Amino acid sequence: MAKKSLIQREKKRQNLEKKYKILRNSLKKKITETSSLDEKWEFQKKLQSLPRNSAPTRLHRRCF
């Protein structure tokens, strides 16, 4: 059984991931579609400005 603080942290990450999922996917799509490096860098900066915990790779499968 995980600690309650870890469970709460995981729930927070899940909520952030849901909140930023559409924005994150649209930025990734724009990065792949554009051919200009300057535009790609701008989209990459916007992607990096999102919270780290909103990335789906930060989620863990836990037994609650």
N, CA, C and O of each residue as an XYZ file, in Angstrom:
256
protein
N       0.844     -1.180      0.000
C       0.000      0.000      0.000
C       0.888      1.242      0.000
O       1.813      1.370      0.803
N       0.587      2.138     -0.908
C       1.364      3.372     -1.015
C       0.954      4.354      0.084
O      -0.158      4.302      0.609
N       1.873      5.237      0.409
C       1.564      6.278      1.384
C       0.482      7.197      0.815
O       0.325      7.324     -0.399
N      -0.246      7.820      1.708
C      -1.332      8.696      1.272
C      -0.803      9.920      0.542
O      -1.462     10.434     -0.362
N       0.370     10.389      0.918
C       0.943     11.548      0.225
C       1.304     11.196     -1.218
O       1.151     12.022     -2.118
N       1.784      9.966     -1.437
C       2.106      9.537     -2.805
C       0.839      9.399     -3.645
O       0.830      9.710     -4.835
N      -0.215      8.932     -3.010
C      -1.487      8.794     -3.716
C      -2.003     10.167     -4.136
O      -2.463     10.340     -5.265
N      -1.930     11.140     -3.237
C      -2.387     12.490     -3.557
C      -1.535     13.123     -4.658
O      -2.055     13.812     -5.536
N      -0.244     12.886     -4.606
C       0.663     13.419     -5.628
C       0.328     12.827     -6.996
O       0.357     13.523     -8.011
N       0.010     11.536     -7.005
C      -0.340     10.866     -8.253
C      -1.666     11.395     -8.806
O      -1.807     11.570    -10.016
N      -2.620     11.645     -7.938
C      -3.902     12.209     -8.378
C      -3.705     13.604     -8.962
O      -4.349     13.967     -9.946
N      -2.815     14.380     -8.355
C      -2.512     15.713     -8.863
C      -1.907     15.623    -10.263
O      -2.250     16.405    -11.150
N      -1.012     14.670    -10.449
C      -0.408     14.483    -11.778
C      -1.445     14.063    -12.803
O      -1.407     14.514    -13.948
N      -2.370     13.205    -12.405
C      -3.420     12.770    -13.329
C      -4.305     13.937    -13.745
O      -4.678     14.051    -14.912
N      -4.639     14.801    -12.799
C      -5.459     15.965    -13.125
C      -4.728     16.922    -14.056
O      -5.318     17.448    -14.999
N      -3.449     17.147    -13.794
C      -2.661     18.028    -14.672
C      -2.540     17.441    -16.070
O      -2.593     18.170    -17.060
N      -2.380     16.135    -16.152
C      -2.241     15.479    -17.451
C      -3.528     15.639    -18.250
O      -3.476     15.907    -19.451
N      -4.673     15.482    -17.613
C      -5.957     15.671    -18.293
C      -6.132     17.113    -18.746
O      -6.632     17.377    -19.840
N      -5.714     18.042    -17.891
C      -5.897     19.468    -18.174
C      -5.098     19.920    -19.396
O      -5.603     20.691    -20.212
N      -3.862     19.451    -19.528
C      -2.965     19.932    -20.581
C      -2.832     18.969    -21.763
O      -2.012     19.205    -22.649
N      -3.606     17.909    -21.796
C      -3.457     16.891    -22.842
C      -3.698     17.457    -24.245
O      -2.908     17.214    -25.157
N      -4.770     18.199    -24.414
C      -5.115     18.739    -25.732
C      -4.072     19.750    -26.194
O      -3.641     19.726    -27.347
N      -3.673     20.634    -25.293
C      -2.667     21.649    -25.637
C      -1.333     20.995    -25.995
O      -0.691     21.387    -26.969
N      -0.918     20.002    -25.211
C       0.345     19.314    -25.447
C       0.335     18.601    -26.808
O       1.307     18.671    -27.560
N      -0.771     17.916    -27.113
C      -0.863     17.203    -28.383
C      -0.894     18.152    -29.567
O      -0.305     17.863    -30.608
N      -1.576     19.282    -29.421
C      -1.624     20.238    -30.532
C      -0.248     20.852    -30.784
O       0.131     21.066    -31.935
N       0.504     21.137    -29.715
C       1.854     21.686    -29.895
C       2.772     20.671    -30.557
O       3.572     21.034    -31.420
N       2.669     19.410    -30.169
C       3.498     18.375    -30.793
C       3.154     18.220    -32.273
O       4.036     18.020    -33.108
N       1.870     18.313    -32.585
C       1.447     18.204    -33.980
C       1.985     19.368    -34.808
O       2.430     19.183    -35.941
N       1.941     20.577    -34.229
C       2.460     21.758    -34.932
C       3.967     21.633    -35.158
O       4.470     22.067    -36.195
N       4.681     21.057    -34.219
C       6.128     20.883    -34.357
C       6.435     19.967    -35.537
O       7.352     20.240    -36.312
N       5.679     18.892    -35.676
C       5.947     17.954    -36.769
C       5.507     18.502    -38.124
O       6.087     18.148    -39.150
N       4.484     19.367    -38.137
C       3.966     19.881    -39.409
C       4.778     21.032    -39.976
O       4.825     21.204    -41.194
N       5.420     21.827    -39.124
C       6.132     23.002    -39.617
C       7.499     22.601    -40.163
O       8.116     21.641    -39.703
N       7.951     23.359    -41.149
C       9.252     23.085    -41.743
C      10.300     24.110    -41.295
O      11.500     23.852    -41.387
N       9.851     25.257    -40.816
C      10.766     26.305    -40.374
C      11.313     25.979    -38.989
O      10.559     25.635    -38.078
N      12.629     26.092    -38.840
C      13.244     25.808    -37.546
C      12.864     26.836    -36.481
O      12.707     26.500    -35.307
N      12.719     28.087    -36.904
C      12.343     29.122    -35.937
C      10.969     28.853    -35.341
O      10.761     29.016    -34.138
N      10.033     28.441    -36.190
C       8.691     28.122    -35.684
C       8.728     26.893    -34.780
O       8.042     26.845    -33.759
N       9.524     25.911    -35.156
C       9.641     24.712    -34.324
C      10.194     25.052    -32.948
O       9.744     24.507    -31.940
N      11.166     25.950    -32.908
C      11.747     26.349    -31.624
C      10.717     27.074    -30.768
O      10.664     26.884    -29.553
N       9.893     27.912    -31.412
C       8.859     28.624    -30.660
C       7.852     27.654    -30.054
O       7.469     27.786    -28.891
N       7.425     26.672    -30.861
C       6.486     25.678    -30.348
C       7.135     24.825    -29.258
O       6.473     24.439    -28.295
N       8.415     24.534    -29.408
C       9.129     23.743    -28.407
C       9.239     24.519    -27.086
O       9.117     23.934    -26.010
N       9.468     25.822    -27.170
C       9.515     26.656    -25.962
C       8.172     26.648    -25.245
O       8.118     26.575    -24.017
N       7.078     26.722    -26.020
C       5.750     26.672    -25.422
C       5.500     25.316    -24.770
O       4.888     25.233    -23.705
N       5.975     24.263    -25.413
C       5.819     22.920    -24.865
C       6.616     22.761    -23.576
O       6.154     22.117    -22.634
N       7.801     23.342    -23.532
C       8.633     23.253    -22.340
C       8.096     24.116    -21.195
O       8.400     23.862    -20.029
N       7.307     25.123    -21.526
C       6.768     25.980    -20.472
C       5.608     25.327    -19.725
O       5.201     25.823    -18.675
N       5.067     24.224    -20.247
C       4.003     23.508    -19.544
C       4.588     22.839    -18.302
O       5.786     22.559    -18.259
N       3.765     22.583    -17.303
C       4.272     21.933    -16.088
C       4.816     20.535    -16.372
O       4.261     19.797    -17.187
N       5.893     20.183    -15.702
C       6.491     18.867    -15.911
C       5.543     17.742    -15.540
O       5.503     16.707    -16.206
N       4.783     17.948    -14.479
C       3.885     16.897    -14.019
C       2.689     16.689    -14.937
O       1.891     15.781    -14.705
N       2.550     17.504    -15.968
C       1.455     17.309    -16.913
C       1.835     16.345    -18.035
O       0.998     16.010    -18.873
N       3.079     15.901    -18.056
C       3.518     14.944    -19.073
C       3.024     13.542    -18.712
O       3.098     13.146    -17.548
N       2.523     12.790    -19.687
C       2.008     11.448    -19.379
C       3.086     10.473    -18.906
O       2.762      9.477    -18.260
N       4.341     10.730    -19.207
C       5.399      9.822    -18.761
C       5.664      9.932    -17.269
O       6.319      9.063    -16.693
N       5.161     10.998    -16.627
C       5.362     11.179    -15.195
C       4.374     10.361    -14.351
O       4.537     10.238    -13.137
N       3.355      9.806    -15.004
C       2.325      9.042    -14.290
C       2.841      7.644    -13.960
O       3.617      7.064    -14.719
N       2.401      7.110    -12.817
C       2.732      5.757    -12.402
C       1.445      4.984    -12.190
O       0.414      5.553    -11.832
N       1.516      3.690    -12.413
C       0.377      2.833    -12.096
C       0.529      2.388    -10.656
O       1.484      1.703    -10.291
N      -0.417      2.787     -9.864
C      -0.354      2.466     -8.430
C      -1.650      1.788     -7.997
O      -2.720      2.026     -8.559
N      -1.525      0.963     -7.010
C      -2.690      0.354     -6.379
C      -3.205      1.317     -5.323
O      -2.469      1.709     -4.418
N      -4.464      1.694     -5.440
C      -5.033      2.595     -4.446
C      -5.854      1.788     -3.529
O      -6.446      2.327     -2.594
